[in-house]
Amino acid sequence: MKVEPAKIMKSATALPSLPAIATQIIELARDENASIGKVANLVNKDPAIACKVLRMVNSPLYVKPRQVEIVHQAIVIMGLKQTISIALSFSLVAAMQKEAGNGLDYTYFWKRTLLAATAAKVLGEFVGVQDLEELFLAALLQDVGMLAVDRAEPDFYAELGDAQYKHDELVAYEKARMEMDHAELGAEILKTWNLSERTWIVVRNSHNAKRLPEQSLYGKFARVVALSGVVADLFVNNGDRESFVKLGHLAYNYLNFDHENFQKVIERIAGLIPDIELLFSTSLVPAGAADSILEQAREILVGRNIDALQKVDRLQHATKALDSRYQILETSGYHDPITALYNRSYLDRYLEGVITASRKTGKPVTLVMIVTQGLRKANADYGHQAGDQMLRVAARAIKRCLPDSAVVARYAGGEFVAVVPGMNAAQVQERCKPLQQEQACEFIANGERKDLEMRLGLGMVTQGDGQDFINHQAFFRALEAKMSGRQAA
């Protein structure tokens, strides 16, 4: 059954009911005249938070000349904004950990959450991000939407089974079931809590930080938070090879980390785990697990784990060797530079998760291929600028027809592929009727307007509507078979 995001949001408005201290901390964060005295008085109202703030400032996370024993001194060392953020982190975690889980594995959730927050602070230090405690808070809250979903729909994550421990599959499942993922939902929750714009925008983009350009106001902040979740996966999955390769690629892609910095970050995070476990009174990794992960990181660095190292190196060297056109594509992540749609690389990753979710839930998902007819003639008569214009017109027409939940990608040449969760072929066909009419496409050549002839041909297959494909490759092969013999003019 499809889940309505509005129902989840209604349930989430009180998740958790913010304790009085948290509400006061948020108000204080917005007070431009906040002083050390005000912050110290507020923190001291809650002895548990005051104790944790002192433990934090005396931990290896901070370099200080001597043991700090009073909150006022801690604030001087950490700074006003930083103290406010860290106090709020402790307050929110204490409140949310009291929630009873339904289908969501809360033990796993909190391990991943606290590891991500720790990783974000370390990564932020390495790349020179300011406001490290706000970074800690954003990473800590990036998955808060999952708690809201679990409260509103108790069986939601239970139906996902073991796939809830694979974050990419979990996100694809959420999109198939409720047309949004927990990052988008979490951002809306944080807005209702009146947290800073940076915090909720970064949380919204935590699954695809490259939607925010690196040089934008929140770009690097968002990249650190997005990468922190992948680091957390490395530790909670006990450092499997797939996690290492994915992390190495993203660390280079997002923050330009080489292997040496990669190892240093892993070592720093592993060294902080005992202190974070003490701060939050929980166990994050089994005994010896951190040492095992460190050893694997060292093996990657010195070259003994040849396969993993070569995979990361090939990705890095390929990126460096790209010409300017493909550098634009790389900097935009998984987007096609001409149409601004997703590209084939993203489509392959997304489709894998969607087909898994559909097979688990029985909910339909339709795969559509749209072929631009007239592109070859436009290129021949007026050059590739005309063809690019035609592709952009086609992309806009496709996006207008399909629901917001659809993921649309430029597949190859004049071919587009759309993944439409929750709808069968007949429903999608009805939505796509306007596409089968001639589309208006204009191009200026030598100062004169040219009306280019363009039509869009399409075919589609559905998983879950009487058909069951064993994997996403079989799903796509069925679509290609349906389209065989249909070529762009």
Secondary structure as a PSIPRED ss2 file (coil, helix, strand):
# PSIPRED VFORMAT (PSIPRED V4.0)

   1 M C   1.000  0.000  0.000
   2 K C   1.000  0.000  0.000
   3 V C   1.000  0.000  0.000
   4 E C   1.000  0.000  0.000
   5 P H   0.000  1.000  0.000
   6 A H   0.000  1.000  0.000
   7 K H   0.000  1.000  0.000
   8 I H   0.000  1.000  0.000
   9 M H   0.000  1.000  0.000
  10 K H   0.000  1.000  0.000
  11 S H   0.000  1.000  0.000
  12 A H   0.000  1.000  0.000
  13 T C   1.000  0.000  0.000
  14 A C   1.000  0.000  0.000
  15 L C   1.000  0.000  0.000
  16 P C   1.000  0.000  0.000
  17 S C   1.000  0.000  0.000
  18 L C   1.000  0.000  0.000
  19 P C   1.000  0.000  0.000
  20 A H   0.000  1.000  0.000
  21 I H   0.000  1.000  0.000
  22 A H   0.000  1.000  0.000
  23 T H   0.000  1.000  0.000
  24 Q H   0.000  1.000  0.000
  25 I H   0.000  1.000  0.000
  26 I H   0.000  1.000  0.000
  27 E H   0.000  1.000  0.000
  28 L H   0.000  1.000  0.000
  29 A H   0.000  1.000  0.000
  30 R C   1.000  0.000  0.000
  31 D C   1.000  0.000  0.000
  32 E C   1.000  0.000  0.000
  33 N C   1.000  0.000  0.000
  34 A C   1.000  0.000  0.000
  35 S C   1.000  0.000  0.000
  36 I H   0.000  1.000  0.000
  37 G H   0.000  1.000  0.000
  38 K H   0.000  1.000  0.000
  39 V H   0.000  1.000  0.000
  40 A H   0.000  1.000  0.000
  41 N H   0.000  1.000  0.000
  42 L H   0.000  1.000  0.000
  43 V H   0.000  1.000  0.000
  44 N H   0.000  1.000  0.000
  45 K C   1.000  0.000  0.000
  46 D C   1.000  0.000  0.000
  47 P H   0.000  1.000  0.000
  48 A H   0.000  1.000  0.000
  49 I H   0.000  1.000  0.000
  50 A H   0.000  1.000  0.000
  51 C H   0.000  1.000  0.000
  52 K H   0.000  1.000  0.000
  53 V H   0.000  1.000  0.000
  54 L H   0.000  1.000  0.000
  55 R H   0.000  1.000  0.000
  56 M H   0.000  1.000  0.000
  57 V H   0.000  1.000  0.000
  58 N C   1.000  0.000  0.000
  59 S C   1.000  0.000  0.000
  60 P C   1.000  0.000  0.000
  61 L C   1.000  0.000  0.000
  62 Y C   1.000  0.000  0.000
  63 V C   1.000  0.000  0.000
  64 K C   1.000  0.000  0.000
  65 P C   1.000  0.000  0.000
  66 R C   1.000  0.000  0.000
  67 Q C   1.000  0.000  0.000
  68 V C   1.000  0.000  0.000
  69 E C   1.000  0.000  0.000
  70 I C   1.000  0.000  0.000
  71 V H   0.000  1.000  0.000
  72 H H   0.000  1.000  0.000
  73 Q H   0.000  1.000  0.000
  74 A H   0.000  1.000  0.000
  75 I H   0.000  1.000  0.000
  76 V H   0.000  1.000  0.000
  77 I H   0.000  1.000  0.000
  78 M H   0.000  1.000  0.000
  79 G C   1.000  0.000  0.000
  80 L H   0.000  1.000  0.000
  81 K H   0.000  1.000  0.000
  82 Q H   0.000  1.000  0.000
  83 T H   0.000  1.000  0.000
  84 I H   0.000  1.000  0.000
  85 S H   0.000  1.000  0.000
  86 I H   0.000  1.000  0.000
  87 A H   0.000  1.000  0.000
  88 L H   0.000  1.000  0.000
  89 S H   0.000  1.000  0.000
  90 F H   0.000  1.000  0.000
  91 S H   0.000  1.000  0.000
  92 L H   0.000  1.000  0.000
  93 V H   0.000  1.000  0.000
  94 A H   0.000  1.000  0.000
  95 A H   0.000  1.000  0.000
  96 M H   0.000  1.000  0.000
  97 Q C   1.000  0.000  0.000
  98 K C   1.000  0.000  0.000
  99 E C   1.000  0.000  0.000
 100 A C   1.000  0.000  0.000
 101 G C   1.000  0.000  0.000
 102 N C   1.000  0.000  0.000
 103 G C   1.000  0.000  0.000
 104 L C   1.000  0.000  0.000
 105 D C   1.000  0.000  0.000
 106 Y H   0.000  1.000  0.000
 107 T H   0.000  1.000  0.000
 108 Y H   0.000  1.000  0.000
 109 F H   0.000  1.000  0.000
 110 W H   0.000  1.000  0.000
 111 K H   0.000  1.000  0.000
 112 R H   0.000  1.000  0.000
 113 T H   0.000  1.000  0.000
 114 L H   0.000  1.000  0.000
 115 L H   0.000  1.000  0.000
 116 A H   0.000  1.000  0.000
 117 A H   0.000  1.000  0.000
 118 T H   0.000  1.000  0.000
 119 A H   0.000  1.000  0.000
 120 A H   0.000  1.000  0.000
 121 K H   0.000  1.000  0.000
 122 V H   0.000  1.000  0.000
 123 L H   0.000  1.000  0.000
 124 G H   0.000  1.000  0.000
 125 E H   0.000  1.000  0.000
 126 F H   0.000  1.000  0.000
 127 V H   0.000  1.000  0.000
 128 G C   1.000  0.000  0.000
 129 V C   1.000  0.000  0.000
 130 Q C   1.000  0.000  0.000
 131 D C   1.000  0.000  0.000
 132 L H   0.000  1.000  0.000
 133 E H   0.000  1.000  0.000
 134 E H   0.000  1.000  0.000
 135 L H   0.000  1.000  0.000
 136 F H   0.000  1.000  0.000
 137 L H   0.000  1.000  0.000
 138 A H   0.000  1.000  0.000
 139 A H   0.000  1.000  0.000
 140 L H   0.000  1.000  0.000
 141 L H   0.000  1.000  0.000
 142 Q C   1.000  0.000  0.000
 143 D C   1.000  0.000  0.000
 144 V H   0.000  1.000  0.000
 145 G H   0.000  1.000  0.000
 146 M H   0.000  1.000  0.000
 147 L H   0.000  1.000  0.000
 148 A H   0.000  1.000  0.000
 149 V H   0.000  1.000  0.000
 150 D H   0.000  1.000  0.000
 151 R H   0.000  1.000  0.000
 152 A H   0.000  1.000  0.000
 153 E C   1.000  0.000  0.000
 154 P C   1.000  0.000  0.000
 155 D C   1.000  0.000  0.000
 156 F C   1.000  0.000  0.000
 157 Y C   1.000  0.000  0.000
 158 A C   1.000  0.000  0.000
 159 E C   1.000  0.000  0.000
 160 L C   1.000  0.000  0.000
 161 G H   0.000  1.000  0.000
 162 D H   0.000  1.000  0.000
 163 A H   0.000  1.000  0.000
 164 Q H   0.000  1.000  0.000
 165 Y H   0.000  1.000  0.000
 166 K C   1.000  0.000  0.000
 167 H H   0.000  1.000  0.000
 168 D H   0.000  1.000  0.000
 169 E H   0.000  1.000  0.000
 170 L H   0.000  1.000  0.000
 171 V H   0.000  1.000  0.000
 172 A H   0.000  1.000  0.000
 173 Y H   0.000  1.000  0.000
 174 E H   0.000  1.000  0.000
 175 K H   0.000  1.000  0.000
 176 A H   0.000  1.000  0.000
 177 R H   0.000  1.000  0.000
 178 M H   0.000  1.000  0.000
 179 E C   1.000  0.000  0.000
 180 M C   1.000  0.000  0.000
 181 D C   1.000  0.000  0.000
 182 H H   0.000  1.000  0.000
 183 A H   0.000  1.000  0.000
 184 E H   0.000  1.000  0.000
 185 L H   0.000  1.000  0.000
 186 G H   0.000  1.000  0.000
 187 A H   0.000  1.000  0.000
 188 E H   0.000  1.000  0.000
 189 I H   0.000  1.000  0.000
 190 L H   0.000  1.000  0.000
 191 K H   0.000  1.000  0.000
 192 T H   0.000  1.000  0.000
 193 W C   1.000  0.000  0.000
 194 N C   1.000  0.000  0.000
 195 L C   1.000  0.000  0.000
 196 S C   1.000  0.000  0.000
 197 E H   0.000  1.000  0.000
 198 R H   0.000  1.000  0.000
 199 T H   0.000  1.000  0.000
 200 W H   0.000  1.000  0.000
 201 I H   0.000  1.000  0.000
 202 V H   0.000  1.000  0.000
 203 V H   0.000  1.000  0.000
 204 R H   0.000  1.000  0.000
 205 N C   1.000  0.000  0.000
 206 S C   1.000  0.000  0.000
 207 H C   1.000  0.000  0.000
 208 N C   1.000  0.000  0.000
 209 A H   0.000  1.000  0.000
 210 K H   0.000  1.000  0.000
 211 R H   0.000  1.000  0.000
 212 L C   1.000  0.000  0.000
 213 P C   1.000  0.000  0.000
 214 E C   1.000  0.000  0.000
 215 Q C   1.000  0.000  0.000
 216 S C   1.000  0.000  0.000
 217 L C   1.000  0.000  0.000
 218 Y C   1.000  0.000  0.000
 219 G H   0.000  1.000  0.000
 220 K H   0.000  1.000  0.000
 221 F H   0.000  1.000  0.000
 222 A H   0.000  1.000  0.000
 223 R H   0.000  1.000  0.000
 224 V H   0.000  1.000  0.000
 225 V H   0.000  1.000  0.000
 226 A H   0.000  1.000  0.000
 227 L H   0.000  1.000  0.000
 228 S H   0.000  1.000  0.000
 229 G H   0.000  1.000  0.000
 230 V H   0.000  1.000  0.000
 231 V H   0.000  1.000  0.000
 232 A H   0.000  1.000  0.000
 233 D H   0.000  1.000  0.000
 234 L H   0.000  1.000  0.000
 235 F H   0.000  1.000  0.000
 236 V H   0.000  1.000  0.000
 237 N C   1.000  0.000  0.000
 238 N C   1.000  0.000  0.000
 239 G C   1.000  0.000  0.000
 240 D C   1.000  0.000  0.000
 241 R H   0.000  1.000  0.000
 242 E H   0.000  1.000  0.000
 243 S H   0.000  1.000  0.000
 244 F H   0.000  1.000  0.000
 245 V H   0.000  1.000  0.000
 246 K H   0.000  1.000  0.000
 247 L H   0.000  1.000  0.000
 248 G H   0.000  1.000  0.000
 249 H H   0.000  1.000  0.000
 250 L H   0.000  1.000  0.000
 251 A H   0.000  1.000  0.000
 252 Y H   0.000  1.000  0.000
 253 N H   0.000  1.000  0.000
 254 Y H   0.000  1.000  0.000
 255 L H   0.000  1.000  0.000
 256 N C   1.000  0.000  0.000
 257 F C   1.000  0.000  0.000
 258 D C   1.000  0.000  0.000
 259 H H   0.000  1.000  0.000
 260 E H   0.000  1.000  0.000
 261 N H   0.000  1.000  0.000
 262 F H   0.000  1.000  0.000
 263 Q H   0.000  1.000  0.000
 264 K H   0.000  1.000  0.000
 265 V H   0.000  1.000  0.000
 266 I H   0.000  1.000  0.000
 267 E H   0.000  1.000  0.000
 268 R H   0.000  1.000  0.000
 269 I H   0.000  1.000  0.000
 270 A H   0.000  1.000  0.000
 271 G H   0.000  1.000  0.000
 272 L H   0.000  1.000  0.000
 273 I H   0.000  1.000  0.000
 274 P H   0.000  1.000  0.000
 275 D H   0.000  1.000  0.000
 276 I H   0.000  1.000  0.000
 277 E H   0.000  1.000  0.000
 278 L H   0.000  1.000  0.000
 279 L H   0.000  1.000  0.000
 280 F C   1.000  0.000  0.000
 281 S C   1.000  0.000  0.000
 282 T C   1.000  0.000  0.000
 283 S C   1.000  0.000  0.000
 284 L C   1.000  0.000  0.000
 285 V C   1.000  0.000  0.000
 286 P C   1.000  0.000  0.000
 287 A C   1.000  0.000  0.000
 288 G C   1.000  0.000  0.000
 289 A H   0.000  1.000  0.000
 290 A H   0.000  1.000  0.000
 291 D H   0.000  1.000  0.000
 292 S H   0.000  1.000  0.000
 293 I H   0.000  1.000  0.000
 294 L H   0.000  1.000  0.000
 295 E H   0.000  1.000  0.000
 296 Q H   0.000  1.000  0.000
 297 A H   0.000  1.000  0.000
 298 R H   0.000  1.000  0.000
 299 E H   0.000  1.000  0.000
 300 I H   0.000  1.000  0.000
 301 L H   0.000  1.000  0.000
 302 V H   0.000  1.000  0.000
 303 G C   1.000  0.000  0.000
 304 R C   1.000  0.000  0.000
 305 N C   1.000  0.000  0.000
 306 I H   0.000  1.000  0.000
 307 D H   0.000  1.000  0.000
 308 A H   0.000  1.000  0.000
 309 L H   0.000  1.000  0.000
 310 Q H   0.000  1.000  0.000
 311 K H   0.000  1.000  0.000
 312 V H   0.000  1.000  0.000
 313 D H   0.000  1.000  0.000
 314 R H   0.000  1.000  0.000
 315 L H   0.000  1.000  0.000
 316 Q H   0.000  1.000  0.000
 317 H H   0.000  1.000  0.000
 318 A H   0.000  1.000  0.000
 319 T H   0.000  1.000  0.000
 320 K H   0.000  1.000  0.000
 321 A H   0.000  1.000  0.000
 322 L C   1.000  0.000  0.000
 323 D C   1.000  0.000  0.000
 324 S H   0.000  1.000  0.000
 325 R H   0.000  1.000  0.000
 326 Y H   0.000  1.000  0.000
 327 Q H   0.000  1.000  0.000
 328 I H   0.000  1.000  0.000
 329 L H   0.000  1.000  0.000
 330 E H   0.000  1.000  0.000
 331 T H   0.000  1.000  0.000
 332 S C   1.000  0.000  0.000
 333 G C   1.000  0.000  0.000
 334 Y C   1.000  0.000  0.000
 335 H E   0.000  0.000  1.000
 336 D C   1.000  0.000  0.000
 337 P C   1.000  0.000  0.000
 338 I C   1.000  0.000  0.000
 339 T C   1.000  0.000  0.000
 340 A C   1.000  0.000  0.000
 341 L C   1.000  0.000  0.000
 342 Y E   0.000  0.000  1.000
 343 N C   1.000  0.000  0.000
 344 R H   0.000  1.000  0.000
 345 S H   0.000  1.000  0.000
 346 Y H   0.000  1.000  0.000
 347 L H   0.000  1.000  0.000
 348 D H   0.000  1.000  0.000
 349 R H   0.000  1.000  0.000
 350 Y H   0.000  1.000  0.000
 351 L H   0.000  1.000  0.000
 352 E H   0.000  1.000  0.000
 353 G H   0.000  1.000  0.000
 354 V H   0.000  1.000  0.000
 355 I H   0.000  1.000  0.000
 356 T H   0.000  1.000  0.000
 357 A H   0.000  1.000  0.000
 358 S H   0.000  1.000  0.000
 359 R H   0.000  1.000  0.000
 360 K H   0.000  1.000  0.000
 361 T H   0.000  1.000  0.000
 362 G C   1.000  0.000  0.000
 363 K C   1.000  0.000  0.000
 364 P C   1.000  0.000  0.000
 365 V E   0.000  0.000  1.000
 366 T E   0.000  0.000  1.000
 367 L E   0.000  0.000  1.000
 368 V E   0.000  0.000  1.000
 369 M E   0.000  0.000  1.000
 370 I E   0.000  0.000  1.000
 371 V E   0.000  0.000  1.000
 372 T E   0.000  0.000  1.000
 373 Q E   0.000  0.000  1.000
 374 G C   1.000  0.000  0.000
 375 L H   0.000  1.000  0.000
 376 R H   0.000  1.000  0.000
 377 K H   0.000  1.000  0.000
 378 A H   0.000  1.000  0.000
 379 N H   0.000  1.000  0.000
 380 A H   0.000  1.000  0.000
 381 D H   0.000  1.000  0.000
 382 Y H   0.000  1.000  0.000
 383 G C   1.000  0.000  0.000
 384 H H   0.000  1.000  0.000
 385 Q H   0.000  1.000  0.000
 386 A H   0.000  1.000  0.000
 387 G H   0.000  1.000  0.000
 388 D H   0.000  1.000  0.000
 389 Q H   0.000  1.000  0.000
 390 M H   0.000  1.000  0.000
 391 L H   0.000  1.000  0.000
 392 R H   0.000  1.000  0.000
 393 V H   0.000  1.000  0.000
 394 A H   0.000  1.000  0.000
 395 A H   0.000  1.000  0.000
 396 R H   0.000  1.000  0.000
 397 A H   0.000  1.000  0.000
 398 I H   0.000  1.000  0.000
 399 K H   0.000  1.000  0.000
 400 R H   0.000  1.000  0.000
 401 C H   0.000  1.000  0.000
 402 L C   1.000  0.000  0.000
 403 P C   1.000  0.000  0.000
 404 D C   1.000  0.000  0.000
 405 S C   1.000  0.000  0.000
 406 A C   1.000  0.000  0.000
 407 V E   0.000  0.000  1.000
 408 V E   0.000  0.000  1.000
 409 A E   0.000  0.000  1.000
 410 R E   0.000  0.000  1.000
 411 Y E   0.000  0.000  1.000
 412 A E   0.000  0.000  1.000
 413 G C   1.000  0.000  0.000
 414 G C   1.000  0.000  0.000
 415 E E   0.000  0.000  1.000
 416 F E   0.000  0.000  1.000
 417 V E   0.000  0.000  1.000
 418 A E   0.000  0.000  1.000
 419 V E   0.000  0.000  1.000
 420 V E   0.000  0.000  1.000
 421 P E   0.000  0.000  1.000
 422 G C   1.000  0.000  0.000
 423 M C   1.000  0.000  0.000
 424 N C   1.000  0.000  0.000
 425 A H   0.000  1.000  0.000
 426 A H   0.000  1.000  0.000
 427 Q H   0.000  1.000  0.000
 428 V H   0.000  1.000  0.000
 429 Q H   0.000  1.000  0.000
 430 E H   0.000  1.000  0.000
 431 R H   0.000  1.000  0.000
 432 C C   1.000  0.000  0.000
 433 K H   0.000  1.000  0.000
 434 P H   0.000  1.000  0.000
 435 L H   0.000  1.000  0.000
 436 Q H   0.000  1.000  0.000
 437 Q C   1.000  0.000  0.000
 438 E C   1.000  0.000  0.000
 439 Q E   0.000  0.000  1.000
 440 A E   0.000  0.000  1.000
 441 C E   0.000  0.000  1.000
 442 E E   0.000  0.000  1.000
 443 F E   0.000  0.000  1.000
 444 I E   0.000  0.000  1.000
 445 A E   0.000  0.000  1.000
 446 N C   1.000  0.000  0.000
 447 G C   1.000  0.000  0.000
 448 E E   0.000  0.000  1.000
 449 R E   0.000  0.000  1.000
 450 K E   0.000  0.000  1.000
 451 D E   0.000  0.000  1.000
 452 L E   0.000  0.000  1.000
 453 E E   0.000  0.000  1.000
 454 M E   0.000  0.000  1.000
 455 R E   0.000  0.000  1.000
 456 L E   0.000  0.000  1.000
 457 G E   0.000  0.000  1.000
 458 L E   0.000  0.000  1.000
 459 G E   0.000  0.000  1.000
 460 M E   0.000  0.000  1.000
 461 V E   0.000  0.000  1.000
 462 T E   0.000  0.000  1.000
 463 Q E   0.000  0.000  1.000
 464 G C   1.000  0.000  0.000
 465 D C   1.000  0.000  0.000
 466 G C   1.000  0.000  0.000
 467 Q C   1.000  0.000  0.000
 468 D C   1.000  0.000  0.000
 469 F C   1.000  0.000  0.000
 470 I C   1.000  0.000  0.000
 471 N C   1.000  0.000  0.000
 472 H H   0.000  1.000  0.000
 473 Q H   0.000  1.000  0.000
 474 A H   0.000  1.000  0.000
 475 F H   0.000  1.000  0.000
 476 F H   0.000  1.000  0.000
 477 R H   0.000  1.000  0.000
 478 A H   0.000  1.000  0.000
 479 L H   0.000  1.000  0.000
 480 E H   0.000  1.000  0.000
 481 A H   0.000  1.000  0.000
 482 K H   0.000  1.000  0.000
 483 M H   0.000  1.000  0.000
 484 S C   1.000  0.000  0.000
 485 G C   1.000  0.000  0.000
 486 R C   1.000  0.000  0.000
 487 Q C   1.000  0.000  0.000
 488 A C   1.000  0.000  0.000
 489 A C   1.000  0.000  0.000
